[in-house]
Amino acid sequence: MKSAADVWEKVKSLMEGSMTAVSIETWFGDVEAVALEDTRLVLCVPTDFKRNIIRTRFQSGVEGALKELFSFDVDVALLLPEEREVYTQQAAVPSPSGDESDRYTFERFVVGSTNRFAFTAAQKVAEEPGGAYNPLFIYGQSGLGKTHLLHAIANRVGRNRPGCRIMYVQSEDFVNELIGNLRRGIDMQGFRDKYRQVDLFLMDDVQFIAGKDSSEEELFHTFNTLYEQKKQIVFTSDRPPHEMLRLEQRLKTRFEQGLPADIQPPDYETRVALLKNKALERGISLPDPVLSYVAENITSNVRQIEGVVNKIMAFQELMGAQVDVETTIRAVRDILRAKENFLPSAETIIQEVARFYELDATAIIGQSQNKEISTARNVAMYIIREMTQLSLAEIGQQFGGRHHSTVLNSINRVEKMMKTQPELMEIIRDITNAVNSAY
């Protein structure tokens, strides 16, 4: 999932199995997603009456859909509009105390051979912000602990320097806020002051800035302002700067002028340590055979490891099952099978393509010959062919009944363009990652 809005749309889709479309529109049509925290989805409800109805009648269903998405418990917080304003102001400066700090600290980060360099660099930045490692650029695949390190830096700096102004933002939120301000004609000075008058600037998943001209322009000037004032800047990304082909060269140069630090998937020993750590946090002890089985089968993603521990706990609490290898296999079977057998729907791919190109999905499947829409349509057909088992004729049906030869021509056109346009390969990679992250 890329944002709280994406998660909320998926939750509403899952709830269609137990609620009518009219009920979903009545009670959730004007409910907005505000933020997705580690184990909490924050929503804004327009009236106190509607909030009470949702709490009493629907909250358990929403949280059930969230658990189906993430394989662990995710709570729901319902805010009124005035409460949302307070939350947004508080979220701009991560608190150095409380549950968030307890969860995302350097002390709780499991260090191994594949992440030690990034961990050490992050600690150095937290102790000496604005020093030698500026900017710090942490990169690696999703789910390996990059966001944890960002919050750990914020919490350590907040604790050691109480007056420090800290800004943590996901790049997509930065982009969406900028677009919203431009569309509404809001004075941009407030936006700029918000991000440039801070002492510590942390941006998560900066790769989503690439190719968005206005956002790149704002980030470029934000970077320069902060850097010239010797303020600390930290970015995370799923790839190093030189692989961000659509990123402006001037931004790429600035990302590379600091310290790059990669995080690789955890090795076996680190996976075992992670399991022990997550289990102890939840008050259980896992036998060595269980640790070995999970560590051998869950190999690439820290979040999956956490989901496995939560599922083992659920088996133990709900079924009174003893934690042994047999129980563990039952607990993780669905997680492993879902990953192995995952085939996205054509609709999901079309939605992600539409989101990337900032188009309406109906335009992509329609008849418009506008160049941008046609390009997006061709890319969608290519990705559907690559990621699903649909035939050319079946793909054509997803696009208004187009003939299979038309689909083939579109796919061939994309393949030809990819040979001469590396940026298109990166676009397809980004959209494919977004599709995979949607589940």
DOKOL-432807 format. One record per residue (C-alpha): residue number from 1; residue in three letters; x, y, z. Coordinates in Angstrom, 2 decimals, always signed. Layout:
<rs>
- n res px py pz
- NUM ALA X Y Z
...
</rs>
This chain:
<rs>
- n res px py pz
- 1 MET +0.00 +0.00 +0.00
- 2 LYS +1.26 +3.42 -0.81
- 3 SER -0.89 +5.73 +1.30
- 4 ALA -3.74 +5.91 +3.75
- 5 ALA -6.12 +6.74 +0.90
- 6 ASP -5.13 +3.56 -0.96
- 7 VAL -5.70 +1.47 +2.14
- 8 TRP -9.09 +3.07 +2.80
- 9 GLU -10.25 +2.38 -0.76
- 10 LYS -9.19 -1.25 -0.45
- 11 VAL -10.98 -1.57 +2.93
- 12 LYS -14.22 -0.28 +1.43
- 13 SER -13.83 -2.72 -1.44
- 14 LEU -13.39 -5.64 +0.98
- 15 MET -16.47 -4.57 +2.95
- 16 GLU -18.64 -4.90 -0.16
- 17 GLY -18.89 -8.59 +0.68
- 18 SER -20.83 -7.87 +3.87
- 19 MET -22.50 -4.50 +3.14
- 20 THR -24.56 -3.09 +0.30
- 21 ALA -23.11 -0.42 -1.95
- 22 VAL -25.79 +1.99 -0.68
- 23 SER -24.77 +1.43 +2.97
- 24 ILE -21.09 +1.90 +2.17
- 25 GLU -21.81 +5.15 +0.32
- 26 THR -24.16 +6.37 +3.06
- 27 TRP -21.81 +5.82 +5.99
- 28 PHE -18.36 +5.95 +4.40
- 29 GLY -18.74 +8.04 +1.24
- 30 ASP -17.56 +11.26 +2.92
- 31 VAL -15.11 +9.65 +5.36
- 32 GLU -11.55 +10.65 +4.45
- 33 ALA -8.31 +8.83 +5.15
- 34 VAL -5.90 +11.05 +7.10
- 35 ALA -2.88 +8.88 +7.90
- 36 LEU -1.65 +5.31 +8.03
- 37 GLU +0.49 +4.72 +11.08
- 38 ASP +2.25 +1.46 +11.88
- 39 THR -0.77 -0.22 +13.48
- 40 ARG -3.47 +2.44 +13.11
- 41 LEU -5.53 +3.93 +10.29
- 42 VAL -6.68 +7.50 +11.04
- 43 LEU -9.95 +8.59 +9.41
- 44 CYS -11.85 +11.88 +9.43
- 45 VAL -15.65 +11.73 +9.87
- 46 PRO -17.71 +14.88 +9.11
- 47 THR -20.13 +14.71 +12.08
- 48 ASP -20.21 +13.37 +15.61
- 49 PHE -23.46 +11.52 +14.82
- 50 LYS -21.86 +9.61 +11.95
- 51 ARG -18.81 +8.84 +14.06
- 52 ASN -20.95 +7.29 +16.79
- 53 ILE -22.81 +5.15 +14.24
- 54 ILE -19.56 +3.93 +12.68
- 55 ARG -18.08 +3.16 +16.11
- 56 THR -21.04 +1.14 +17.30
- 57 ARG -22.07 -0.61 +14.07
- 58 PHE -19.15 -0.74 +11.65
- 59 GLN -15.79 -0.27 +13.35
- 60 SER -15.26 -3.99 +13.96
- 61 GLY -15.93 -4.65 +10.27
- 62 VAL -13.43 -2.00 +9.20
- 63 GLU -10.78 -3.41 +11.52
- 64 GLY -11.55 -6.92 +10.26
- 65 ALA -10.92 -5.79 +6.68
- 66 LEU -7.65 -4.17 +7.80
- 67 LYS -6.54 -7.40 +9.41
- 68 GLU -7.35 -9.24 +6.20
- 69 LEU -5.12 -6.78 +4.34
- 70 PHE -2.15 -6.77 +6.69
- 71 SER -2.37 -10.13 +8.52
- 72 PHE -2.09 -8.31 +11.85
- 73 ASP -4.33 -6.04 +13.93
- 74 VAL -4.67 -2.45 +12.74
- 75 ASP -6.80 -0.11 +14.87
- 76 VAL -9.04 +2.67 +13.54
- 77 ALA -9.08 +6.21 +14.93
- 78 LEU -12.08 +8.39 +14.00
- 79 LEU -11.48 +12.14 +14.09
- 80 LEU -13.87 +15.05 +13.65
- 81 PRO -12.69 +17.87 +11.33
- 82 GLU -11.52 +20.05 +14.23
- 83 GLU -9.66 +17.10 +15.75
- 84 ARG -8.05 +16.42 +12.38
- 85 GLU -6.50 +19.89 +12.37
- 86 VAL -4.93 +19.27 +15.78
- 87 TYR -3.72 +15.83 +14.70
- 88 THR -2.14 +17.23 +11.52
- 89 GLN -0.29 +19.91 +13.48
- 90 GLN +0.99 +17.39 +16.02
- 91 ALA +1.98 +14.88 +13.31
- 92 ALA +4.31 +17.44 +11.74
- 93 VAL +6.63 +17.11 +14.74
- 94 PRO +7.06 +13.51 +15.92
- 95 SER +6.83 +13.31 +19.67
- 96 PRO +9.97 +12.17 +21.49
- 97 SER +7.85 +10.33 +24.00
- 98 GLY +4.98 +7.87 +24.01
- 99 ASP +4.14 +4.64 +22.18
- 100 GLU +5.48 +5.79 +18.82
- 101 SER +8.89 +6.50 +20.34
- 102 ASP +8.89 +3.21 +22.25
- 103 ARG +8.21 +1.32 +19.04
- 104 TYR +10.54 +3.11 +16.63
- 105 THR +13.84 +3.53 +18.38
- 106 PHE +17.40 +2.50 +17.67
- 107 GLU +17.18 +0.16 +20.66
- 108 ARG +14.34 -1.78 +19.02
- 109 PHE +15.99 -1.99 +15.60
- 110 VAL +17.46 -5.46 +15.05
- 111 VAL +20.94 -5.00 +13.59
- 112 GLY +22.58 -7.54 +11.30
- 113 SER +25.24 -7.69 +8.63
- 114 THR +22.85 -6.44 +5.93
- 115 ASN +21.72 -3.24 +7.69
- 116 ARG +24.56 -2.36 +10.09
- 117 PHE +26.04 +0.39 +7.93
- 118 ALA +22.70 +2.20 +7.51
- 119 PHE +21.96 +1.76 +11.21
- 120 THR +25.32 +3.20 +12.26
- 121 ALA +24.99 +6.12 +9.85
- 122 ALA +21.48 +6.88 +11.14
- 123 GLN +22.76 +6.89 +14.74
- 124 LYS +25.56 +9.27 +13.78
- 125 VAL +23.08 +11.64 +12.13
- 126 ALA +20.83 +11.54 +15.19
- 127 GLU +23.72 +12.43 +17.49
- 128 GLU +25.20 +15.11 +15.21
- 129 PRO +22.43 +16.46 +12.94
- 130 GLY +23.71 +18.71 +10.20
- 131 GLY +27.19 +17.23 +10.45
- 132 ALA +29.21 +15.19 +7.99
- 133 TYR +26.44 +12.91 +6.69
- 134 ASN +24.11 +15.40 +5.04
- 135 PRO +22.00 +14.34 +3.33
- 136 LEU +21.76 +10.74 +4.50
- 137 PHE +20.18 +8.65 +1.75
- 138 ILE +18.94 +5.22 +2.93
- 139 TYR +17.75 +2.86 +0.20
- 140 GLY +16.51 -0.71 -0.08
- 141 GLN +13.45 -2.82 -0.81
- 142 SER +10.14 -2.28 +0.95
- 143 GLY +9.72 -3.70 +4.43
- 144 LEU +13.38 -3.76 +5.51
- 145 GLY +13.31 -1.04 +8.18
- 146 LYS +13.96 +2.24 +6.37
- 147 THR +10.94 +3.96 +7.93
- 148 HIS +11.92 +2.59 +11.34
- 149 LEU +15.31 +4.30 +11.02
- 150 LEU +13.67 +7.61 +10.01
- 151 HIS +11.49 +7.57 +13.12
- 152 ALA +14.41 +6.45 +15.27
- 153 ILE +16.39 +9.49 +14.11
- 154 ALA +13.44 +11.78 +14.82
- 155 ASN +12.90 +10.30 +18.27
- 156 ARG +16.57 +10.46 +19.28
- 157 VAL +16.92 +14.05 +18.08
- 158 GLY +13.64 +15.01 +19.73
- 159 ARG +14.77 +13.52 +23.02
- 160 ASN +18.26 +15.04 +22.95
- 161 ARG +17.22 +18.43 +21.55
- 162 PRO +13.74 +19.29 +22.92
- 163 GLY +13.46 +22.54 +20.95
- 164 CYS +14.36 +20.97 +17.62
- 165 ARG +11.81 +21.44 +14.82
- 166 ILE +11.30 +18.07 +13.12
- 167 MET +9.43 +17.36 +9.89
- 168 TYR +8.66 +13.80 +8.76
- 169 VAL +6.72 +13.42 +5.51
- 170 GLN +6.01 +10.72 +2.96
- 171 SER +6.81 +11.93 -0.52
- 172 GLU +3.31 +11.14 -1.79
- 173 ASP +1.81 +13.35 +0.93
- 174 PHE +4.23 +16.12 -0.06
- 175 VAL +3.13 +15.78 -3.71
- 176 ASN -0.58 +15.62 -2.87
- 177 GLU -0.37 +18.64 -0.56
- 178 LEU +1.41 +20.63 -3.24
- 179 ILE -1.13 +19.65 -5.92
- 180 GLY -4.01 +20.51 -3.58
- 181 ASN -2.57 +23.94 -2.85
- 182 LEU -1.99 +24.67 -6.54
- 183 ARG -5.50 +23.57 -7.53
- 184 ARG -7.13 +25.64 -4.78
- 185 GLY -4.96 +28.66 -5.54
- 186 ILE -3.59 +28.73 -1.99
- 187 ASP -0.59 +30.96 -1.32
- 188 MET +2.48 +28.74 -1.59
- 189 GLN +4.46 +30.63 +1.06
- 190 GLY +2.76 +28.73 +3.86
- 191 PHE +3.59 +25.42 +2.20
- 192 ARG +7.21 +26.44 +1.75
- 193 ASP +7.61 +27.73 +5.31
- 194 LYS +6.19 +24.48 +6.66
- 195 TYR +8.98 +22.43 +5.10
- 196 ARG +11.84 +24.94 +5.05
- 197 GLN +11.68 +26.31 +8.58
- 198 VAL +12.71 +23.09 +10.31
- 199 ASP +15.91 +21.70 +11.81
- 200 LEU +15.46 +18.08 +10.73
- 201 PHE +13.76 +17.13 +7.45
- 202 LEU +12.91 +13.46 +6.85
- 203 MET +11.24 +12.30 +3.63
- 204 ASP +10.14 +8.69 +3.15
- 205 ASP +9.99 +7.00 -0.28
- 206 VAL +11.46 +9.95 -2.17
- 207 GLN +11.42 +7.93 -5.43
- 208 PHE +7.78 +8.97 -5.95
- 209 ILE +8.93 +12.56 -6.55
- 210 ALA +10.70 +11.52 -9.77
- 211 GLY +8.98 +12.73 -12.93
- 212 LYS +6.67 +15.18 -11.11
- 213 ASP +8.02 +18.55 -12.25
- 214 SER +6.37 +20.88 -9.73
- 215 SER +7.19 +18.61 -6.81
- 216 GLU +10.79 +18.24 -7.94
- 217 GLU +11.06 +22.03 -8.19
- 218 GLU +9.74 +22.54 -4.66
- 219 LEU +11.90 +19.80 -3.19
- 220 PHE +14.98 +21.21 -4.94
- 221 HIS +14.53 +24.62 -3.35
- 222 THR +13.57 +23.09 +0.00
- 223 PHE +16.76 +21.03 -0.09
- 224 ASN +18.91 +24.06 -0.94
- 225 THR +17.36 +26.20 +1.79
- 226 LEU +17.88 +23.57 +4.48
- 227 TYR +21.32 +22.51 +3.32
- 228 GLU +22.64 +26.08 +3.21
- 229 GLN +21.43 +26.52 +6.80
- 230 LYS +23.22 +23.28 +7.80
- 231 LYS +19.94 +21.58 +8.70
- 232 GLN +19.91 +17.78 +8.61
- 233 ILE +18.18 +16.08 +5.67
- 234 VAL +17.39 +12.35 +5.46
- 235 PHE +15.75 +10.52 +2.56
- 236 THR +14.67 +6.93 +2.05
- 237 SER +14.05 +5.27 -1.30
- 238 ASP +13.64 +1.82 -2.82
- 239 ARG +16.65 +2.45 -5.11
- 240 PRO +19.87 +4.50 -5.18
- 241 PRO +19.78 +7.96 -6.81
- 242 HIS +21.55 +6.87 -10.01
- 243 GLU +18.71 +4.41 -10.72
- 244 MET +16.05 +7.14 -10.48
- 245 LEU +16.09 +7.77 -14.22
- 246 ARG +13.22 +10.26 -14.33
- 247 LEU +14.67 +12.40 -11.54
- 248 GLU +16.06 +15.80 -12.49
- 249 GLN +19.86 +15.73 -12.62
- 250 ARG +20.19 +18.63 -10.19
- 251 LEU +18.20 +16.73 -7.55
- 252 LYS +20.04 +13.51 -8.27
- 253 THR +23.33 +15.32 -7.71
- 254 ARG +22.17 +16.62 -4.34
- 255 PHE +20.98 +13.21 -3.21
- 256 GLU +24.39 +11.79 -4.09
- 257 GLN +26.47 +14.48 -2.41
- 258 GLY +25.86 +13.09 +1.06
- 259 LEU +26.11 +9.54 +2.34
- 260 PRO +24.27 +6.69 +0.57
- 261 ALA +23.49 +3.70 +2.81
- 262 ASP +21.77 +0.58 +1.54
- 263 ILE +19.74 -2.02 +3.44
- 264 GLN +19.63 -5.54 +2.04
- 265 PRO +17.16 -8.33 +2.95
- 266 PRO +18.09 -9.83 +6.32
- 267 ASP +20.29 -12.93 +6.41
- 268 TYR +19.22 -16.06 +8.28
- 269 GLU +20.76 -15.05 +11.60
- 270 THR +19.13 -11.62 +11.46
- 271 ARG +15.75 -13.16 +10.62
- 272 VAL +16.01 -15.39 +13.68
- 273 ALA +16.93 -12.38 +15.82
- 274 LEU +13.98 -10.43 +14.39
- 275 LEU +11.61 -13.25 +15.22
- 276 LYS +12.87 -13.48 +18.77
- 277 ASN +12.61 -9.73 +19.17
- 278 LYS +9.06 -9.48 +17.79
- 279 ALA +7.93 -12.45 +19.86
- 280 LEU +9.37 -11.05 +23.09
- 281 GLU +7.68 -7.71 +22.40
- 282 ARG +4.39 -9.61 +22.44
- 283 GLY +5.23 -11.65 +25.51
- 284 ILE +5.79 -15.07 +23.92
- 285 SER +8.81 -17.30 +23.49
- 286 LEU +9.21 -19.30 +20.28
- 287 PRO +10.99 -22.69 +20.35
- 288 ASP +14.12 -23.06 +18.21
- 289 PRO +12.43 -25.38 +15.65
- 290 VAL +9.73 -22.74 +15.11
- 291 LEU +12.32 -19.99 +14.73
- 292 SER +14.19 -22.08 +12.18
- 293 TYR +11.08 -22.93 +10.14
- 294 VAL +9.89 -19.32 +9.87
- 295 ALA +13.38 -17.93 +9.21
- 296 GLU +13.87 -20.42 +6.38
- 297 ASN +10.52 -19.66 +4.74
- 298 ILE +10.11 -15.90 +5.25
- 299 THR +13.26 -14.53 +3.70
- 300 SER +12.87 -11.00 +2.41
- 301 ASN +10.48 -8.84 +4.39
- 302 VAL +10.53 -7.66 +8.00
- 303 ARG +6.80 -6.83 +7.92
- 304 GLN +5.98 -10.41 +6.93
- 305 ILE +7.98 -11.66 +9.90
- 306 GLU +5.93 -9.43 +12.18
- 307 GLY +2.73 -10.67 +10.57
- 308 VAL +3.79 -14.28 +11.18
- 309 VAL +4.38 -13.59 +14.89
- 310 ASN +0.95 -11.95 +15.17
- 311 LYS -0.71 -14.91 +13.48
- 312 ILE +1.07 -17.41 +15.74
- 313 MET -0.16 -15.40 +18.73
- 314 ALA -3.71 -15.48 +17.38
- 315 PHE -3.58 -19.27 +17.02
- 316 GLN -2.31 -19.58 +20.56
- 317 GLU -4.87 -17.23 +22.10
- 318 LEU -7.96 -18.19 +20.08
- 319 MET -7.37 -21.91 +19.70
- 320 GLY -5.25 -22.70 +22.72
- 321 ALA -2.73 -24.22 +20.34
- 322 GLN +0.75 -25.06 +21.51
- 323 VAL +3.44 -23.15 +19.62
- 324 ASP +5.21 -25.88 +17.69
- 325 VAL +6.26 -26.35 +14.08
- 326 GLU +2.92 -27.89 +13.08
- 327 THR +0.98 -24.95 +14.52
- 328 THR +3.40 -22.52 +12.91
- 329 ILE +2.93 -24.12 +9.50
- 330 ARG -0.82 -23.70 +9.84
- 331 ALA -0.37 -20.10 +10.97
- 332 VAL +1.88 -19.01 +8.12
- 333 ARG +0.47 -21.19 +5.33
- 334 ASP -1.88 -18.46 +4.09
- 335 ILE +0.86 -15.84 +4.09
- 336 LEU +3.20 -18.03 +2.07
- 337 ARG +0.47 -19.19 -0.31
- 338 ALA -0.80 -15.65 -0.88
- 339 LYS +2.66 -14.51 -1.87
- 340 GLU +3.28 -17.46 -4.16
- 341 ASN -0.10 -17.42 -5.89
- 342 PHE -0.71 -13.69 -6.07
- 343 LEU -2.11 -12.64 -9.43
- 344 PRO -3.42 -9.07 -9.52
- 345 SER -6.63 -8.23 -11.33
- 346 ALA -6.66 -6.20 -14.51
- 347 GLU -8.77 -3.62 -12.66
- 348 THR -6.08 -3.18 -9.99
- 349 ILE -3.40 -2.66 -12.63
- 350 ILE -5.53 -0.14 -14.54
- 351 GLN -6.19 +1.78 -11.31
- 352 GLU -2.48 +1.93 -10.50
- 353 VAL -1.61 +3.07 -14.02
- 354 ALA -4.31 +5.74 -13.78
- 355 ARG -2.98 +6.88 -10.42
- 356 PHE +0.57 +7.10 -11.73
- 357 TYR -0.38 +9.14 -14.78
- 358 GLU -2.93 +11.19 -12.76
- 359 LEU -5.75 +10.14 -15.06
- 360 ASP -9.21 +8.70 -14.56
- 361 ALA -9.35 +4.92 -15.08
- 362 THR -12.39 +5.35 -17.33
- 363 ALA -10.27 +7.47 -19.70
- 364 ILE -7.68 +4.69 -20.00
- 365 ILE -10.23 +2.06 -20.94
- 366 GLY -12.12 +4.50 -23.17
- 367 GLN -11.65 +5.54 -26.79
- 368 SER -9.64 +8.74 -26.42
- 369 GLN -6.61 +9.03 -28.71
- 370 ASN -4.98 +11.73 -26.58
- 371 LYS -1.24 +10.98 -26.55
- 372 GLU -0.90 +10.77 -22.76
- 373 ILE -4.00 +8.60 -22.40
- 374 SER -2.89 +6.32 -25.25
- 375 THR +0.52 +5.87 -23.64
- 376 ALA -1.06 +5.02 -20.31
- 377 ARG -3.41 +2.56 -22.05
- 378 ASN -0.52 +0.83 -23.81
- 379 VAL +1.45 +0.59 -20.55
- 380 ALA -1.60 -0.87 -18.77
- 381 MET -2.01 -3.53 -21.48
- 382 TYR +1.68 -4.42 -21.28
- 383 ILE +1.67 -4.79 -17.48
- 384 ILE -1.55 -6.82 -17.51
- 385 ARG +0.04 -9.17 -20.03
- 386 GLU +3.17 -9.47 -17.83
- 387 MET +1.46 -9.86 -14.45
- 388 THR -1.66 -11.88 -15.20
- 389 GLN -2.61 -14.97 -17.15
- 390 LEU -5.20 -13.18 -19.29
- 391 SER -5.17 -13.83 -23.03
- 392 LEU -4.89 -11.01 -25.55
- 393 ALA -8.62 -11.28 -26.23
- 394 GLU -9.43 -11.13 -22.50
- 395 ILE -7.21 -8.08 -22.11
- 396 GLY -9.03 -6.46 -25.01
- 397 GLN -12.34 -6.97 -23.18
- 398 GLN -10.97 -4.92 -20.26
- 399 PHE -10.50 -2.00 -22.67
- 400 GLY -13.92 -1.65 -24.23
- 401 GLY -13.82 -4.81 -26.33
- 402 ARG -10.70 -4.00 -28.34
- 403 HIS -9.53 -6.67 -30.80
- 404 HIS -6.67 -8.93 -29.71
- 405 SER -4.52 -7.60 -32.57
- 406 THR -4.89 -4.08 -31.17
- 407 VAL -3.72 -5.31 -27.78
- 408 LEU -0.75 -7.07 -29.35
- 409 ASN +0.22 -3.92 -31.26
- 410 SER +0.08 -1.90 -28.04
- 411 ILE +2.27 -4.40 -26.19
- 412 ASN +4.78 -4.51 -29.05
- 413 ARG +4.85 -0.70 -29.10
- 414 VAL +5.74 -0.60 -25.39
- 415 GLU +8.43 -3.25 -25.78
- 416 LYS +9.98 -1.28 -28.63
- 417 MET +9.88 +1.97 -26.67
- 418 MET +11.53 +0.34 -23.65
- 419 LYS +14.62 -0.45 -25.75
- 420 THR +15.27 +3.24 -26.40
- 421 GLN +13.62 +4.86 -23.36
- 422 PRO +15.06 +3.61 -20.04
- 423 GLU +12.68 +6.00 -18.26
- 424 LEU +9.73 +3.92 -19.47
- 425 MET +11.28 +0.83 -17.91
- 426 GLU +11.45 +2.70 -14.61
- 427 ILE +7.82 +3.79 -14.92
- 428 ILE +6.71 +0.19 -15.49
- 429 ARG +8.84 -0.91 -12.53
- 430 ASP +7.20 +1.72 -10.29
- 431 ILE +3.69 +0.76 -11.33
- 432 THR +4.47 -2.96 -10.93
- 433 ASN +5.78 -2.30 -7.42
- 434 ALA +2.64 -0.35 -6.62
- 435 VAL +0.46 -3.24 -7.82
- 436 ASN +2.43 -5.71 -5.70
- 437 SER +2.16 -3.41 -2.69
- 438 ALA -1.61 -3.17 -3.05
- 439 TYR -1.98 -6.57 -1.35
</rs>
